Amino acid sequence: MGLAIGLVGLPNVGKSTTFNALTKAQNAEAANYPFCTIEPNKAIVPVPDKRLDELAKIVSPERIQHSTLDFVDIAGLVKGASKGEGLGNKFLSNIRETEVLLQIVRCFEDENIVHTEGSIDPLRDVEIIETELILADVEALTNRIERLKKQAKADKKAKALMEFAEVVAEYLAEGNLARNFPDRESDLFKELDRDLRLLTSKEIMYGANVDEDGLLEDNEHVKALVKHAHDNDCEVIKLCAKVEEELIGLDEDEGEEFLHELGVEESGLAQIIHKGFHKLGLMSYFTAGVKEVRAWTIRQETTAPKAAAVIHNDFEKGFIRAEVISYDDFIANNGEQGAKEVGKMRLEGKEYIVQDGDVMHFRFNV
């Protein structure tokens, strides 16, 4: 599945509606009853980036290509999911294959939309989800510890890993998330996390699903969620899934006008995409030609040859150097030629660390 963001939450909190809006298509069935999502819906979502439009104004390309982000809509969890309740472990395994979790939390009252727990309480909902993730991690660690016990008699490394896993399991059993484990930067923790893909080790973002009134002013539900997120070094992104769905049929100008009327500068989904992109440790560099203006997705701290490989492996194999113009310099000087004339184009070698927004052209020889 690769670098993906998994949408999780209790049934009926607006998760599939949010997913529909993210993909700008009704490819996740939304209904007023639990478990309307059975198989995980997957979508590739373009990353909004106004810089591409500005580059296109100068270059006049045939097409524009955005960076993309993978989202996975995972069926609503319930109490006991780690023990097979609801649709159970099947969905926990889907979560395990993602890198960042976006937990949609209902933060509005509406008697016409049922809640599986009978009332609106964001912190209770978060606790239910995170408890199930913790229990699943404890079970995975327990199974690993049992296997390590057999190896520990003759292998000191296995013994050390077993003892460390026991400490982590005890920490989780106290209701803590693995992402808050004090020694999570140690080699032993990283080995466990790499092998088990601990659910509670993942980055978490909370999507506070509010009604239209909640977009302008935080209600008590949102305030409680924000405090919880702050205490756990997480982010809260406020959105109204209903409004986001209404934006689907509007063009960019109409959408901006609609949001302006609501007093909102940027849609919640755009914030989710941008922050999710960052949480995954990703960024974009650009190529700008008459055929296309394109954003290429790379990890932060990527060298020029590795960045070139995203276009084609041959670019890395035969890498000579990269011609680099910063985005700001490209725009300020009306394109490549203008930037060259004022000395704003640089030639960079194999050690160069690509910066977000670099406009690049690679020289190579195969």
N, C-alpha and C positions, 0 to 999 in steps of 0.2 A: 504493500500500500504506500510505502515511502513516507515523505514528510507531509502528514495530513493533520487536520484539526478535526477532532471528534465532537459532535454536538451530543451532549448528554443531558439528562434531566428526568424528572418524574413524568409519567404520562399526563397529557393534557395541559402542559404549561406553555405551549406555543412553539415547541421545538420544530415540528415539521412545517409550521407556517413560516418560521424564520428561515428554514432551509429552502422553502419554495421561493422566498424573496431573494435569498442569496443567489440562487441559480437562475433567477428571473424566468422560471418555468414551473409549472405545476407537476413536478415529477416526484413529489412526495405526497401521498394521500393524507389530507388533513381532515379529521373528523372529531366529533365531540364524544369520543369514547376511548378508553385505554387500548393500547397495543394496535392502533391502526397502522403503525409502521412495524413490519415484521422483519423483512430483510433490510440490512443497512443500505440506505441510498447514498450513492457516491456522486460527487460532482466536481468539475474543475471550474473554478471561478476566476475571472480576470481581476487583477489588482488595479483599482482606479489609480491613475497617475497622470495628473494634468501636465506634467513635463513632456509627455509624449505629444500632446496636442501642440505645445509651444515649439517643439522640434519640427513637427509636421508643417507648421506655418512657414518655416524657413526652407525646408527641403522639398515640400510638396510631393510626398511619396505616393505610390499606388495604394499602399495599405499601411495600417498601424497594427502592431502586435504587442499586446500587454504581457507582463509577467502573469503567472497564474498561481492559484493556491488550491489545494485539494481539501474538500470538506466531506465529512462522512456523517450522515444523520443516523444515529443509533437509537433503536427502540427504547421507549421509556422504561426506566428501572423502577422496581418497587422494593419494599422491605423483603428481605430474604432472597434477593436475586443471587447472592453468592452461594446460596444453598439450593438454587434451582427454582425459586419462586418466580411467578410471572413467566417471562421467557428466559430468565436466568443466565447461566454461564455462557450461553451462546453469544450474548451481547457483551459480556465482560471480555470475551476474547476479541471481539471487534474493537473495543476500546483499547485493548493492549497493543493493537497494531497502529495506533495513531501516536503523534508526538506531543500534541497540545490538546487540552480539553477545554471546550467552551460549554459551561453549564448554564443552560437557560433556566431562569428562576422566575416564577410568576410573582409579580409585585403589584397586582391590581385586583380589586373586588368585582365580581360579576356573577350574580346568582344564576345566570343562564348558562354558564360554563362550569361543569362539574369539576371538582378537585378530588382526587383519589383519597386524600386525607380528610376531606370534609370541611376544610377551612384554609385560609391564606396565611401562611407563616413561612417566609423565606428561609429563616435560619433552621427551622425543622426540616424543610425540604433539602437544604444543603447537607444537613447532618445525615439524613437518610441515604442520600447518594454516596457521600463520602464514607459512611460506615460500611456500606456494601463493598466499596472499592478497597477499604482497609481489610475487611474480612477475607476478600479474595486474595489480597497480597499476603496475609498471614498464612492462608492455606498453601499458597505457592511456596513460601519460605519454609513452612513445616515439612512439606514434601522434599524440598531440597536438603534440609537438615538431615532427614532420615537417610537420604542417599549418601550424604557426606559422612555420616557416622560410620558407614561400612568402609569408606576409604581412609578415614582418619587414623585407624589403627596402624597403618603402614605409610601414611603420607602426612608430613608435617604441614604442608600447605593446605591440604584438605581439612586438617584439624583446625587451623587458624581461620579458614573460611567458615567452617561450621560454627565455631564459637562466635564469630562476628555476626553470622546470620541469626543466631539465637538472640543476640543483643538487639538487632534490628527488629526481629519479630516481637520481642517484648515491648519495644518502643511503640510499635504499631498497635499492639494489643491494648495499650493504654489510651488509644483513641487519637494518636498522632498520625500525621501524613509523612510518608517517606521523604517528601521534598523538604521537610523541616528537620530531618535527622541531622544532629550536630556534626557528624563526621562523614557527610555525604560526598566530600571531595576526595576521600581516601580511595586507594586502588581497590581495596576489598569491596567497598560499597559499589564502586563503578562496575566491578566484575559481576556482582549479584544483579545489579540493575540491567546490565547488558544481557545477561542470560535469562532473567525472569521478566524483563520489561515491566517493572513494578508500576501498577496503575497510579498509585498515589505519589509517585516520583515525578510525574509529568507536570509541566506548567499548567496552571489553571487560570482561566478568565471566566468571570461571571457575566452573563447577559441578563440584566434586569429588565424583564418584559413588563412594561407599564401601559396604561391607557393614555389617551392624548393629553389629558390634564397632567399626568405624571411626567410628560416630556419637559414641561416648563418649570415644574417645581418638584423636588424630591419629596415623595410621601414617606410615611413612617417605615413602610416595608423596605424602600430603597435605602433609607438612612441606616437601617439595621444591617442590611447586606453590605453596604459600603464599609461600615465599622468592622464587620467580620473579615472582609477582604483585606482591609488595611492591616489588621492584626496578623494576617497570614501572608502578607507580602504578595497579594494578588490584585488584579485590576477588575473594576466593574465598568461595564459599558451599558449605558441605558438605551433601550430601544422600545419602540412600540411595534410589535410584529404586524399588527393590523395595518398601521400606516405604511410600514415597509412593503407590505404586499400591495397596497394601493399605488406605490411608486413604480411597480413593475411595468405598467402600461404607459408610463410617461417618458418623454424624451428628456435629455439632460437639462435643457432650459426649463421645461415644465416642472421637472422634479425639484430643481433648485428654487423655483418660485413657490411651489407647494410647501417645501420645508421652511422657506422664509416666512410664509404666512403662519406657520406653526411656531415660529420663533426659534427654529433649530438651524444651526449652521451646516452641520454635516450629518448625514443619516447614520443611525446606529450601526447598520450593516457595513458601511464604508469604514467606520471606526474598527469594527471587528476584523475586517480584512486587513487593514493596515497594521493593527496591533498584533494580529495573528502572524502576519508575515515577519514582523520583528521578533516575536516570541520564538519563531522557528529558526532564528538566526540568519534570515535571508535578506538579500538586498538586490538591487538591479543595476546593471550598467546598460548603456545604449549603443546601438549601431544606427547610423542615420544615412540612408542613401535614397536614390530615386525609386528603387523597387519597394523598399519598406523602411519605416522607422520602427525599431523593435527594442523592447526591454528584455534582457536576458537575466534569468534568475541564477544567482550564485550565493554561496554561503559567505557571511562576513569573514574578513581576513583571508580571502582567496587571492593567490598569486595570479599574475597575468597569464602564464601558460595554462593554468587550470581553468581560468575564466574563458580562455580561447577554446578549450576542449568542449565547452558547453555548445558551441556552434558546430564544431566538428573535431573529432579526435586527431585528425591530421594537423590541425592548427597547433595543437600542443606538441605533437611529435616533431614538427619542423619549425617550431617557434623561433623567430629571429628577434623581433622586438615589437612593441605596441606603440602606435601613435595615439596619444591621449589628449583630449581636451575636456576640461571640466564642464559640466552642464552650464554653469553660470557664465563661463567665458564663451561657450558656444553661442548662447543666446545674446549676450552683450555685444558680440562682434558679428552678429547676423550670419553665423555658420562657420564651416570649416575654413574657407579661404580667408575670411576676415580674421579669424583667430590665428591662422598662420602668419598673416601679415604683421600682427602686433606681438608675435612671439609667444602666443598662448598655447601652441601645440607642443607637447613634450614627447620625446622618444624614451620609452621605458623598457627595461630588460626583464629577465626572468625572475628577479627578486621583488619586482614591484607589487605592492598590495593594492588591488583595485579598490577604488572608493565609490560609494554610492553615487550614481548619476554620471560617472565618467562616460564620455562619448569616445568610443574606441574603434580603431582599425588595426587589424593584426597583419604583420608581415611574417610570412613563413615560407619554408622551402622543403618539399618532400621529394 
